[in-house]
Amino acid sequence: MELRGPRVRLRLLVEADFGELSRLLQQPGAAPWWTDPSEMGLRAATIGAPGTVSWSVDVDGHLAGLVSAFDAGWPPGAYVGLAVALGDSWQEHGLGPEALSLVIAHIASERGVHRFTIDPAAENTRAIRAYEKLGFRRVGIMRQSEVAPDGSWRDCMLMDLLIGEFVDQATDR
Ligand SMILES: CC(C)(COP(=O)(O)OP(=O)(O)OC[C@H]1O[C@@H](n2cnc3c(N)ncnc32)[C@H](O)[C@@H]1OP(=O)(O)O)[C@@H](O)C(=O)NCCC(=O)NCCS
């Protein structure tokens, strides 16, 4: 299943993507925000995780990053959690919100999902800003909810989006 936006194409992640993705997520702009960018860590967080669907982000034929969507809530799958990361060259061009928009629109239309969550590290102010552009709101701080790359616990900002508040960032500009 391929999802296409004005600048971004998403296709289901495959084993062959992990080498390049691991390299991208160890770059200085991404590394502080991804717990385990090793190939094994990426596999465990994506195609190895039950209830998770992951896509590679392709920009002009280059692998730029990944997006994951995982079932959450009660009953299981009542809502969907999201994660995204791009390599350094692809950050700050609106490509993260575009990729997330494609996934949100796809899941909402295919499954009727009404709520999405995302939980960046509380200090990841760039990510929080990017998600607010999609209509995500800050719910609050989840204390010590994520393992940082140095192995310590850190706080995350839980953000949620109700589908009626979605501001699609994958429309042609
Ligand atoms: C987080 C991420 C997905 C966002 O996607 P993106 O395409 O870079 O985001 P955008 O370019 O649309 O928006 C970034 C916004 O943050 C703003 N910004 C940049 N640095 C900032 C900072 N230090 N504090 C606050 N806002 C900042 C930019 O000005 C921009 O806002 P604007 O469009 O209103 O000007 C991407 O940067 C990324 O992959 N980062 C590395 C990994 C990561 O942090 N993943 C998230 C884990 S939850």
The ligand as an SDF file (V2000), in Angstrom:
LIG
                    3D

 48 50  0  0  0  0  0  0  0  0999 V2000
   10.1290   16.1170   14.4290 C   0  0  0  0  0  0  0  0  0  0  0  0
   10.0730   16.0460   12.9080 C   0  0  0  0  0  0  0  0  0  0  0  0
    9.3340   14.7800   12.4830 C   0  0  0  0  0  0  0  0  0  0  0  0
    9.2640   17.2540   12.4000 C   0  0  0  0  0  0  0  0  0  0  0  0
    9.1660   17.1960   11.0030 O   0  0  0  0  0  0  0  0  0  0  0  0
    9.7140   18.4480   10.1310 P   0  0  0  0  0  0  0  0  0  0  0  0
    9.3850   18.1720    8.7340 O   0  0  0  0  0  0  0  0  0  0  0  0
   11.1400   18.6900   10.4820 O   0  0  0  0  0  0  0  0  0  0  0  0
    8.8000   19.6330   10.7320 O   0  0  0  0  0  0  0  0  0  0  0  0
    8.3880   21.0220   10.0520 P   0  0  0  0  0  0  0  0  0  0  0  0
    9.4640   21.4770    9.1350 O   0  0  0  0  0  0  0  0  0  0  0  0
    7.0390   20.9110    9.4560 O   0  0  0  0  0  0  0  0  0  0  0  0
    8.1650   21.9570   11.2990 O   0  0  0  0  0  0  0  0  0  0  0  0
    9.1460   22.1940   12.2590 C   0  0  0  0  0  0  0  0  0  0  0  0
    8.6570   23.4240   13.0330 C   0  0  0  0  0  0  0  0  0  0  0  0
    9.4230   23.5480   14.2230 O   0  0  0  0  0  0  0  0  0  0  0  0
    9.9600   24.8530   14.2840 C   0  0  0  0  0  0  0  0  0  0  0  0
   11.1930   24.7230   15.0450 N   0  0  0  0  0  0  0  0  0  0  0  0
   12.4270   24.4160   14.6030 C   0  0  0  0  0  0  0  0  0  0  0  0
   13.2720   24.3390   15.6490 N   0  0  0  0  0  0  0  0  0  0  0  0
   12.5300   24.5770   16.7710 C   0  0  0  0  0  0  0  0  0  0  0  0
   12.8210   24.6220   18.1420 C   0  0  0  0  0  0  0  0  0  0  0  0
   14.0490   24.3930   18.6080 N   0  0  0  0  0  0  0  0  0  0  0  0
   11.7970   24.8920   18.9970 N   0  0  0  0  0  0  0  0  0  0  0  0
   10.5440   25.1140   18.5560 C   0  0  0  0  0  0  0  0  0  0  0  0
   10.2110   25.0860   17.2450 N   0  0  0  0  0  0  0  0  0  0  0  0
   11.2000   24.8130   16.3680 C   0  0  0  0  0  0  0  0  0  0  0  0
   10.1290   25.2710   12.8430 C   0  0  0  0  0  0  0  0  0  0  0  0
   10.1840   26.6790   12.7110 O   0  0  0  0  0  0  0  0  0  0  0  0
    8.8360   24.7010   12.2410 C   0  0  0  0  0  0  0  0  0  0  0  0
    7.7090   25.4950   12.5630 O   0  0  0  0  0  0  0  0  0  0  0  0
    7.0550   26.4820   11.4640 P   0  0  0  0  0  0  0  0  0  0  0  0
    6.6770   25.6170   10.2830 O   0  0  0  0  0  0  0  0  0  0  0  0
    5.8810   27.0700   12.1590 O   0  0  0  0  0  0  0  0  0  0  0  0
    8.1210   27.4760   11.1090 O   0  0  0  0  0  0  0  0  0  0  0  0
   11.5000   16.0520   12.2780 C   0  0  0  0  0  0  0  0  0  0  0  0
   12.1160   17.2930   12.5300 O   0  0  0  0  0  0  0  0  0  0  0  0
   12.3800   14.9170   12.7960 C   0  0  0  0  0  0  0  0  0  0  0  0
   12.2910   13.8020   12.3140 O   0  0  0  0  0  0  0  0  0  0  0  0
   13.2500   15.2380   13.7830 N   0  0  0  0  0  0  0  0  0  0  0  0
   14.2220   14.2690   14.2980 C   0  0  0  0  0  0  0  0  0  0  0  0
   13.5820   13.0750   14.9840 C   0  0  0  0  0  0  0  0  0  0  0  0
   12.4700   13.4750   15.9240 C   0  0  0  0  0  0  0  0  0  0  0  0
   12.5430   14.4240   16.6650 O   0  0  0  0  0  0  0  0  0  0  0  0
   11.3970   12.6720   15.8820 N   0  0  0  0  0  0  0  0  0  0  0  0
   10.2460   12.9070   16.7010 C   0  0  0  0  0  0  0  0  0  0  0  0
   10.1790   11.9010   17.7570 C   0  0  0  0  0  0  0  0  0  0  0  0
    8.5910   12.0560   18.5890 S   0  0  0  0  0  0  0  0  0  0  0  0
  1  2  1  0
  2  3  1  0
  2  4  1  0
  2 36  1  0
  4  5  1  0
  5  6  1  0
  6  7  2  0
  6  8  1  0
  6  9  1  0
  9 10  1  0
 10 11  2  0
 10 12  1  0
 10 13  1  0
 13 14  1  0
 14 15  1  0
 15 16  1  0
 15 30  1  0
 16 17  1  0
 17 18  1  0
 17 28  1  0
 18 19  1  0
 18 27  1  0
 19 20  2  0
 20 21  1  0
 21 22  1  0
 21 27  2  0
 22 23  1  0
 22 24  2  0
 24 25  1  0
 25 26  2  0
 26 27  1  0
 28 29  1  0
 28 30  1  0
 30 31  1  0
 31 32  1  0
 32 33  2  0
 32 34  1  0
 32 35  1  0
 36 37  1  0
 36 38  1  0
 38 39  2  0
 38 40  1  0
 40 41  1  0
 41 42  1  0
 42 43  1  0
 43 44  2  0
 43 45  1  0
 45 46  1  0
 46 47  1  0
 47 48  1  0
M  END
$$$$
